[in-house]
Amino acid sequence: MMILTCLSILAVDFSVFPRRLAKTETYGTSLMDLGVGSFVFSSGIVAARPFLKKPENRFKPFKGQLLRAVRQALPILILGFIRLMMVKGVDYQEHASEYGIHWNFFFTLGFLPIFVTLCRTLHKYVRFSIVGLSIATCKVYFNKIRRCKMLLNFRYLQCLIFIFPFIVYQITLYLGLEDYILYAHRTDLISSNKEGICSFWGYLSMFLIGLDIGHYILPVDPYYAIRQNRRAKKKPKPQKLAMILFSLVILFWLGFIFCIVIGIPISRRIANLSYVFWVIASNTTFLVLFQIVEITFFEYWKNERNLPFIIEAVNSNGLAVFLLANLLTGLVNLSIRTLFVNDSLAECILAGYMFVIVAIAIWFNINNWKFIL
């Protein structure tokens, strides 16, 4: 996915790239719309590693967690300001309708650790009451529904808790925020960056749900996070993981279908509920398919390292690779007029661009350099 993302952010500037795969303006779906959400979702999955390796991290004092999150976010926020100054300084092409005049994707990535820390602290104290409030909120908003009965167990609880703040966001969209995002004039700093500020809550929801799912797919035992205090030996349970993922796939696709039925069109620009469910459902579908393929065809090699070296290098430093791809994309766009480049030359430029990215990713991996969100 990361390789496709890096390729797409430059390829979209050339005429050789099919327009149907480019980001949509307001409503609709495309490959790049799925890619940006998938990047945040996968970052959430990977972010579960520190809590699986050291479970005591989740019980550290709030002040220490928040300071650590700020230190973690600061380099990314600085990169966001650097990109802002470079874009404004060289009059680089940009689409204000995507994130706003000043906001960019690095600001979204940078604020995620801070708000994830706040939500994680809340989740430490809030359990079933939030789920009940979520259902009640859904009942108030969708007044056509008279009765709603859900069967919940522990593995769905955290996902529902993380969806709750976004349900509130979706209600505010319904009450007028969506019209503000799409049609309000840019008269001040907030309104100038309304798309980036408001869509952040959708990306935060995707990150949190990815964080929860990461607690199941990263350990050999999908219930490791629940059973971590037991002394029993942790054994690989790929079939159990496939069942958990499949149940989540059904849950998220039903949520997506429900949103479409009640008239919430998919919009990456505002990162509404339909978009969040679409991204999460698509990614969990991919995960369960990968798990089924592994169980079916690679059961005897499950303990061996079969990951290609290039993919391992890119995955181990996804954020650094993404930053590098953005930097090279800017350099290429400043150097040539990409829309007027013929297809053959465009393919050569893209091949060289990907060669540089992969080579640097391998170099980072060999030297064990990590830059993680």
C-alpha positions in Angstrom: 0.0 0.0 0.0 2.8 2.4 0.9 4.5 1.8 -2.4 1.3 2.5 -4.3 0.7 5.6 -2.2 4.2 7.0 -3.0 3.7 6.2 -6.7 0.3 7.8 -6.9 1.1 11.1 -5.3 3.5 11.9 -8.1 1.9 10.0 -10.9 -1.4 11.9 -10.5 0.4 15.0 -11.7 1.1 13.4 -15.1 -1.4 12.9 -17.8 -0.5 9.2 -18.0 -2.3 8.7 -14.6 -6.0 7.7 -15.1 -8.2 10.5 -13.8 -10.7 8.1 -12.3 -8.0 7.1 -9.7 -7.3 10.6 -8.6 -8.8 12.2 -5.4 -12.4 13.2 -5.8 -13.3 16.9 -5.2 -16.2 16.6 -2.8 -18.1 13.3 -3.0 -17.3 9.9 -4.4 -14.6 7.3 -4.2 -11.3 6.6 -5.9 -8.0 4.7 -5.3 -6.3 7.8 -3.8 -9.3 8.5 -1.6 -8.9 5.0 -0.2 -5.1 5.4 0.1 -5.1 8.5 2.3 -7.5 6.9 4.8 -5.7 3.6 4.7 -2.4 5.3 5.5 -3.9 6.6 8.8 -5.6 3.3 9.5 -2.4 1.3 9.1 -0.5 3.8 11.2 -3.0 3.1 14.0 -2.4 -0.6 13.7 1.4 -0.2 13.9 0.9 2.2 16.9 -0.3 -0.8 19.0 3.2 -2.3 19.2 4.5 -0.3 22.2 1.5 -1.3 24.3 1.9 -4.9 23.3 5.6 -5.0 24.1 5.2 -3.0 27.4 1.6 -3.2 28.6 2.5 -1.0 31.6 2.8 2.0 29.2 -1.0 2.4 29.2 -1.0 3.0 32.9 1.7 5.7 33.0 0.7 9.1 34.4 -1.3 11.2 32.0 1.2 14.1 32.1 4.0 11.9 31.1 2.0 10.3 28.3 1.0 13.7 27.0 4.5 15.1 27.0 5.8 12.0 25.2 3.0 12.5 22.6 4.0 16.2 22.1 7.6 15.2 21.6 6.6 12.6 19.2 4.3 15.0 17.3 6.7 18.0 17.2 8.9 16.8 14.3 5.9 16.1 12.1 4.3 19.4 12.9 7.6 21.2 12.1 7.6 19.3 8.8 4.1 20.6 8.2 5.2 24.2 8.8 8.2 23.7 6.5 6.0 22.4 3.8 3.6 25.3 4.3 6.5 27.9 3.9 7.9 26.1 0.9 4.6 25.9 -0.9 3.8 29.6 -0.2 7.4 30.7 -0.9 7.7 29.1 -4.4 4.0 29.5 -5.3 3.6 25.7 -5.6 0.4 24.4 -7.0 -2.2 23.3 -4.4 -5.9 22.6 -4.0 -7.4 24.6 -1.2 -10.5 22.5 -1.2 -8.5 19.5 0.0 -7.3 20.6 3.4 -7.5 24.4 3.3 -5.2 27.2 2.6 -2.6 26.5 5.3 -3.4 23.0 6.6 -1.7 20.0 5.1 -1.6 16.2 5.7 1.4 16.6 8.0 -0.6 18.7 10.4 -3.2 15.9 10.5 -0.5 13.3 11.2 1.2 15.5 13.8 -1.9 16.2 15.9 -2.9 12.5 16.0 -0.5 11.3 18.8 -1.7 14.2 21.1 -5.4 13.5 20.6 -4.9 9.7 20.7 -3.3 10.2 24.2 -6.4 12.1 25.3 -8.7 9.5 24.0 -6.7 6.7 25.5 -6.9 8.3 28.9 -10.6 8.6 28.6 -10.9 5.0 27.5 -9.1 3.9 30.7 -12.2 5.0 32.7 -15.1 4.8 30.3 -16.6 1.4 29.2 -20.2 0.3 28.7 -21.7 3.6 29.6 -20.2 5.1 26.5 -21.5 2.3 24.3 -25.0 2.9 25.8 -24.6 6.7 25.1 -23.5 5.8 21.6 -26.6 3.8 21.0 -28.8 6.5 22.6 -27.1 9.1 20.4 -27.9 7.1 17.3 -31.5 6.8 18.4 -31.8 10.6 18.8 -30.2 11.3 15.5 -32.1 8.6 13.5 -35.6 9.1 14.9 -37.1 6.7 12.4 -35.5 3.8 14.4 -37.7 2.7 17.2 -35.8 -0.2 18.6 -32.2 -1.1 18.4 -30.8 -4.3 19.8 -27.1 -5.1 19.6 -25.2 -8.1 20.9 -21.8 -6.9 22.2 -18.8 -8.6 23.6 -15.3 -7.4 24.6 -13.7 -7.4 21.1 -16.3 -5.0 19.7 -16.4 -2.7 22.7 -13.3 -0.6 22.1 -14.2 -0.1 18.4 -17.6 1.2 19.4 -16.1 3.5 22.0 -13.7 4.9 19.5 -16.6 5.4 17.0 -18.6 7.4 19.5 -16.7 10.8 19.2 -17.2 10.5 15.5 -20.9 9.9 15.8 -21.0 13.3 17.5 -19.0 14.7 14.6 -21.4 13.2 12.1 -24.4 14.8 14.0 -22.7 18.2 13.8 -22.2 17.7 10.1 -26.0 17.0 9.8 -26.8 20.1 11.9 -24.9 22.5 9.6 -21.2 21.9 9.8 -21.1 20.1 6.4 -22.6 23.2 4.7 -20.0 25.4 6.5 -17.1 23.2 5.3 -18.3 23.1 1.7 -19.7 26.6 1.1 -18.5 29.1 3.8 -16.2 31.9 2.7 -12.6 31.8 4.0 -12.6 35.0 6.1 -10.3 34.0 9.0 -7.7 31.3 10.0 -10.3 28.8 11.0 -12.5 29.1 7.9 -9.4 29.2 5.7 -8.5 25.7 7.0 -12.0 24.3 7.7 -11.5 21.1 5.6 -8.3 20.1 7.4 -9.6 21.0 10.9 -12.9 19.3 10.5 -11.8 16.2 8.6 -9.2 15.6 11.3 -11.9 14.0 13.5 -12.6 11.4 10.9 -8.9 10.5 10.6 -8.6 10.4 14.4 -11.5 7.9 14.4 -9.8 5.7 11.8 -6.5 5.8 13.7 -8.1 4.8 17.0 -10.0 1.9 15.4 -6.8 0.8 13.7 -5.0 1.0 17.1 -7.6 -1.3 18.6 -7.4 -3.8 15.7 -3.7 -3.8 16.0 -4.0 -5.3 19.4 -5.5 -8.4 17.7 -3.5 -8.8 14.5 0.0 -8.0 15.8 0.4 -10.7 18.6 0.5 -14.4 17.8 -2.6 -14.8 20.0 -5.4 -12.3 19.0 -6.5 -12.2 22.7 -3.0 -11.5 23.9 -4.0 -8.0 25.1 -6.8 -9.6 27.2 -4.9 -12.5 28.5 -1.5 -10.8 29.1 -1.6 -11.4 32.8 -2.1 -15.1 32.5 0.9 -17.5 32.6 -0.3 -19.7 29.8 2.0 -20.0 26.8 0.9 -17.8 23.9 0.3 -19.9 20.8 -0.4 -18.8 17.3 -4.1 -18.8 16.6 -4.5 -17.7 12.9 -8.0 -19.3 12.6 -9.3 -17.4 15.6 -7.8 -14.1 14.2 -9.6 -14.8 10.9 -12.9 -15.2 12.7 -12.4 -12.0 14.6 -11.5 -10.0 11.5 -14.4 -11.5 9.6 -16.9 -10.5 12.3 -15.4 -7.0 12.2 -15.7 -6.9 8.4 -19.4 -7.7 8.6 -19.9 -5.0 11.3 -18.1 -2.3 9.4 -19.7 -3.1 6.0 -23.2 -3.1 7.7 -22.3 0.3 9.1 -21.3 1.5 5.7 -24.4 0.2 4.0 -26.5 1.8 6.7 -24.9 5.2 6.1 -25.5 4.9 2.3 -29.2 3.9 2.9 -29.9 6.9 5.1 -28.3 9.2 2.6 -24.8 10.0 3.8 -22.6 10.1 0.6 -18.9 9.2 0.9 -16.7 12.3 1.2 -13.0 12.3 1.8 -13.0 16.1 2.0 -15.1 16.2 5.2 -14.1 12.6 6.3 -17.7 11.8 7.2 -19.1 8.6 8.7 -19.6 6.9 5.3 -16.0 7.6 4.4 -14.7 6.3 7.7 -16.7 3.1 7.5 -15.7 2.6 3.8 -12.0 2.9 4.6 -12.1 0.7 7.7 -14.3 -1.9 6.0 -12.1 -2.1 3.0 -8.9 -2.4 5.0 -10.3 -5.1 7.4 -11.5 -7.0 4.3 -8.0 -6.9 2.9 -6.7 -8.1 6.3 -9.1 -11.1 6.5 -8.3 -12.1 2.9 -4.6 -12.0 3.6 -5.2 -14.1 6.7 -7.2 -16.7 4.8 -4.5 -16.9 2.1 -1.8 -17.4 4.7 -3.8 -20.1 6.5 -4.7 -21.9 3.2 -1.4 -21.8 1.4 1.4 -20.9 3.8 0.5 -22.8 7.0 3.7 -24.8 6.9 5.9 -21.7 6.4 4.3 -19.5 9.1 7.4 -19.5 11.3 9.7 -18.5 8.4 10.5 -15.0 7.2 9.0 -14.8 3.7 8.5 -11.1 3.5 10.3 -9.6 0.5 13.2 -7.4 1.5 11.9 -4.3 -0.3 8.5 -4.5 1.3 10.1 -5.1 4.7 12.3 -2.0 4.2 9.4 0.2 3.2 7.1 -1.1 6.0 9.7 -0.6 8.7 10.0 3.1 8.0 6.6 4.0 6.4 6.5 7.6 7.7 10.0 8.4 6.5 9.3 6.9 3.1 6.1 9.0 2.9 7.9 12.2 3.8 10.6 11.4 1.2 8.0 10.8 -1.4 6.4 14.2 -0.7 9.7 15.9 -0.9 10.6 14.3 -4.2 7.2 15.0 -5.6 7.6 18.7 -4.9 11.1 18.7 -6.5 9.8 17.1 -9.7 6.8 19.5 -9.9 9.1 22.5 -9.5 11.5 21.2 -12.1 9.2 20.3 -14.9 5.6 21.0 -16.1 4.3 17.5 -15.4 1.0 17.8 -17.3 2.8 18.4 -20.6 5.2 15.5 -20.3 4.5 12.6 -22.7 3.6 9.2 -21.4 6.9 7.5 -22.1 9.0 10.1 -20.4 6.5 10.2 -17.5 6.9 6.5 -17.0 10.7 6.8 -16.9 10.5 9.7 -14.4 8.2 7.6 -12.2 10.5 4.6 -12.4 13.5 6.7 -11.4 11.5 8.3 -8.6 10.5 4.9 -7.1 14.0 3.6 -7.5 15.3 6.4 -5.3 12.6 6.0 -2.7 13.1 2.2 -2.4 16.9 2.6 -2.3 16.8 5.0 0.5 14.2 2.9 2.4 16.6 -0.1 2.1 19.4 2.1 3.4 17.3 3.1 6.4 16.5 -0.5 7.1 20.0 -1.7 6.9 21.1 1.0 9.3 18.1 0.3 11.6 16.8 3.9 11.4 13.2 4.3 12.5 10.8 7.3 12.2 7.5 6.1 13.6 4.3 8.0 14.3 
